[in-house]
Amino acid sequence: MIKERITVQDIADALGLSRTTVSKVLNGAPNMPEKTVDKVLNKAKELNYKQFSYFNTYKEEEAHFTKGGTFALFANYIPEQFHIASSIMACLEQKMREYGYSLTIYMLNPEDVNSLKLPQNFHPDKVDAILGIELFHPEYSEMICSLGKPVLFFDSFYAPEREPLNANILLMESRNSTFQMLNNILKNNQLTRIGFIGDINHCCSFHERFEGFKNALAANNLDIDSSFCITENDIQFHNPGFFYRAFSNMPQLPELFFCANDLLAWKAISALKQLNKKISRDILICGFDDTLSATPMDNTLTTVHTPSREMGIMAATILMTQINNPDLPVSTTYLNGEIKMRSSSRYVN
């Protein structure tokens, strides 16, 4: 009988390692031995652990090989199962195999990124192209672009003062879709207290969503009130109890929170529940990405649906085109999403 849910302990038992060691690797802890990291990640994929199960949803014999080669994917951390990155990575690998390429994933730790070190087992001469996901470190991104390979980043750091990267950038259209979603809510509700949650300098997409937020308020003759906004450095959002404390310290809660992605919306909703606040009755909330489809919130959170499957396909297509036409200039590509108006943005009695 196949076990349906693989745990950290299962991986630890299979490798003869402690549960703590395995957990540290899966959470991207620094200073972990490279061999241990490789063993844990390979075993996690083999056992279909959480997001790694996405990589085994196709049959090897069904892939159509046209040419041999390798793509390298640099990931700054292992995305959570309802983070958009997990779905993109799954579709990307499947599309690569259809082209006859393999995809090797390199998990980066903060120390290597900050010291501009490439993974020890990465050899640029053995890869055809490089991708980066959740990689928003300017200097590290520039270093990758200097390796002489076609490069594509899923989103990028926000730093308008820097020279553009010599890389393809693939993003969701964020500014207009955020504006349209919030403008719809504001036109149908008499709201005056609106809050934003997200590090506006975390990445280009977050900044563009903040711009859409600002434009929607301006169109409805509303000013931004910083007392309703949580825009600290993104690293703070991972601290236990952060949102509960932030909400508790607000002189007054807003009537509507816009969160820069659904993961932040989920954390905000959890904290609001601790404060005995009910969504749609006491406060409205909306997010971005539509990545909570595996949770009971699937039909409740107003959000913008991100075509993550298509993003994986598009990334593969862009890089294959550049490999076959090396003189083509790099490009920045936006994919449109679809606004999903749901009950979290409508007041009910």
Salt bridges, closest charged atoms under 4 A:
ASP10 OD2 - LYS3 NZ 2.72
GLU46 OE1 - LYS43 NZ 3.31
GLU60 OE2 - ARG97 NH1 2.95
GLU93 OE2 - LYS45 NZ 3.37
GLU98 OE1 - LYS95 NZ 3.27
GLU134 OE2 - HIS83 NE2 3.62
GLU134 OE1 - HIS202 NE2 4.00
GLU139 OE1 - HIS137 ND1 3.58
GLU139 OE2 - ARG162 NH1 3.28
GLU142 OE1 - ARG162 NH2 3.05
GLU208 OE2 - ARG175 NH2 3.96
GLU211 OE1 - ARG175 NE 2.66
GLU211 OE2 - HIS207 NE2 3.50
ASP234 OD2 - HIS202 ND1 3.85
ASP234 OD2 - HIS238 NE2 3.69
ASP282 OD2 - ARG281 NH2 2.70
ASP289 OD1 - ARG209 NH2 3.68
ASP290 OD2 - HIS305 ND1 2.92
ASP290 OD1 - ARG342 NH1 3.01
GLU338 OE2 - LYS340 NZ 3.58
